[in-house]
Amino acid sequence: MPIKVLKNEGTELRLRIIGESHSTLQLFRSRLNDSKDVEYANYFQKHPDLDEPELYVRCVKGKKAEKVFRNLCTGINKEFSGLKL
């Protein structure tokens, strides 16, 4: 999943998630909003066929958004790597 960093300024992070659907972005959004370190998280997609979705994260004071996002990705990776079919 290619990710382009559009903004990374301390408590704020905006990413363009290339080639992903609402399912992936909804997973990120809901998990981020459940975190006590996150003040606000949402994703936006201008045009579903023309534009790649963007994820925006704003953390509480004193927390770095990039670190919170990386920790979330690590946790999701561990959770899904344990699945057995």
C-alpha positions as CSV (number, residue, x, y, z in Angstrom):
1,M,0.0,0.0,0.0
2,P,1.8,3.1,-1.2
3,I,1.4,6.1,1.1
4,K,2.3,9.7,0.2
5,V,2.8,12.1,3.1
6,L,1.1,15.4,2.4
7,K,1.6,16.9,5.9
8,N,3.6,15.8,8.9
9,E,3.7,18.6,11.5
10,G,3.9,17.2,15.0
11,T,0.3,16.6,16.1
12,E,-1.1,16.6,12.6
13,L,-0.7,14.1,9.8
14,R,-2.3,14.0,6.3
15,L,-1.6,11.0,4.1
16,R,-2.7,10.0,0.6
17,I,-3.4,6.3,0.6
18,I,-2.9,4.9,-2.9
19,G,-5.0,2.1,-4.2
20,E,-7.1,1.5,-1.1
21,S,-10.9,1.4,-0.6
22,H,-13.3,2.7,2.1
23,S,-12.8,-0.6,4.0
24,T,-9.1,0.1,4.8
25,L,-9.6,3.7,5.5
26,Q,-12.6,3.1,7.7
27,L,-10.5,0.6,9.7
28,F,-7.8,3.3,10.2
29,R,-10.4,6.0,11.0
30,S,-12.2,4.0,13.6
31,R,-9.1,2.7,15.3
32,L,-7.5,6.1,15.4
33,N,-10.7,7.7,16.9
34,D,-10.7,5.0,19.6
35,S,-7.2,6.0,20.7
36,K,-6.9,8.3,23.7
37,D,-3.9,9.9,21.9
38,V,-6.1,11.1,18.9
39,E,-8.3,14.2,19.0
40,Y,-9.7,13.7,15.5
41,A,-9.3,11.4,12.6
42,N,-11.2,11.1,9.3
43,Y,-10.7,10.3,5.7
44,F,-11.8,12.1,2.6
45,Q,-12.2,11.2,-1.1
46,K,-13.0,13.9,-3.6
47,H,-14.0,11.7,-6.5
48,P,-14.1,7.9,-6.2
49,D,-12.8,7.2,-9.7
50,L,-10.4,10.1,-10.1
51,D,-8.8,10.8,-6.7
52,E,-7.0,8.8,-4.1
53,P,-8.4,9.0,-0.6
54,E,-6.6,11.1,2.1
55,L,-6.4,10.3,5.8
56,Y,-6.2,13.1,8.3
57,V,-5.1,12.7,11.9
58,R,-4.8,15.3,14.7
59,C,-3.5,14.1,18.0
60,V,-3.7,15.6,21.5
61,K,-1.1,17.9,22.6
62,G,2.2,16.2,23.3
63,K,1.7,13.2,21.0
64,K,3.2,12.9,17.5
65,A,0.7,11.9,14.9
66,E,3.3,9.9,12.9
67,K,4.2,7.8,15.9
68,V,0.6,7.1,16.7
69,F,-0.2,6.1,13.1
70,R,2.9,3.8,13.0
71,N,1.9,2.2,16.3
72,L,-1.6,1.6,14.9
73,C,-0.2,0.0,11.7
74,T,2.0,-2.3,13.8
75,G,-0.9,-3.4,15.9
76,I,-3.2,-4.0,12.9
77,N,-0.4,-6.0,11.2
78,K,0.1,-8.2,14.3
79,E,-3.7,-8.7,14.6
80,F,-4.1,-9.8,11.0
81,S,-0.9,-11.9,10.8
82,G,-2.4,-14.1,13.5
83,L,-5.4,-15.0,11.3
84,K,-5.6,-18.7,10.2
85,L,-7.8,-19.8,7.4
